[in-house]
Structures are given as structure tokens and as C-alpha cells.
Amino acid sequence: MTGRSEVRRVGTRLIDKVEPGQWLLVFLDDARELITPERAAEVNATLDLLALAIGQGVSPAFPDEPGFALPSGMALQAVQRMTQS
């Protein structure tokens, strides 16, 4: 079982020794690094925020409105002014 509630096979060739219950940072089904439970919690929180940002997550900790104007809700001219250097 993974921190993201998924079950998958993971290659551990890049990690010296892995014990059951240890946390691994995994990318493309290969373990890249042995991490602490605290670091795993940080990674999971970051992934939760990313899922929320792309519309795949719901978090009661965050309001529906971000508190600032999103570019998707602005007129084209306003976005162009923001991106001009």
C-alpha cells in the first residue's frame, strides 16, 4: 500500500535495502529515495494541493475562492498586460 492509497509494484534497484513499512519516494514505478515519515507527509500534502489545483481534489481546508483573481476569469487584455515584460 502506498501513501496515495494505491497498490503497485515498485522497482527498488536504486535503493540499497528496503524494509516493510519504510517510505519511498517513487517516480514512474521506481523508488528513487528512502524518505522519513515526515517527508512523506510533506510530499502527500503537496500532491493534495496539486490535485486540488487541477480540479481533481477537494479539501475543506481551502475555500472555493482563492482570494485573488485567476487569469481564467480575466479579460484577455488584462492577462496580456500581466504577461508583458
N, C-alpha and C positions, 0 to 999 in steps of 0.2 A: 504494500500500500504506500502511496506517495503522499506528500504534503498537499497535493492538489486533488486528492481523493480519486486517483487513477491507479490502476494496476497495470504494470508493464514490465517487460524485460529490459534491463539496462546493462550495457557493457561497462565493465569496471577495469578495463586494461590500463587506464591511466591512473588508477588509484592503487596504492601498494596493498593494503589489506582492509577489507570491509567486513564489519560485524553487523549482525541483525540489530536493527534499532538505531543505527547511525544515520545521520542526514547527509545526503549527497546533493551537490549542485549538478543538475543534469541538463544537457543540451543535445538535441537530436538523438535521444536514446543512448547517449554515452555519458557516464559520470565524469565530470571534469574536476571536481574538488570535493573533499570531505569538509563539511561545514558544521558549525556549532548549532544547537537548537535555537539560540538567539538569532544567529544569522539566517537560519531557515525561516524564522518568523518574520524577519525583515523582508526577505525575498517574497514570501507569501503575501505580505501586506502590499508590496509594490505590484505584484501580479494582480491583486484585487483592484488596485487603483487603475491599472491599465485596462482591465476588463470593464470597469465602470466607465472609463473614458471612451471606449469603443462601443459602448452600449450593450455589453454582454454581462454586466453585473449590476446588482442592486445593493446599495449599502445604506442602512438607516443613519449612518454617521454623517452622510453628506446630503445636503438639501438638493431639491430638484434644480434650483437655480444656482449657478456657480458664484454669483455676486459680482459679475462683470460681464460686459458684452462679448459674446462669442462671434468670431468672424462669420460663421454661417448665418447669423442673424443680422448682419450689417449690409448696407448698400455696397455695391461694387466699388464706387468711388471712395468710400471710407476705407475699405480694405486696401485699395491701391495706394492711398495716402500712407497707410501704416507700413506698407512694404517698400516704399520708395526710400532710396538711400541718398 
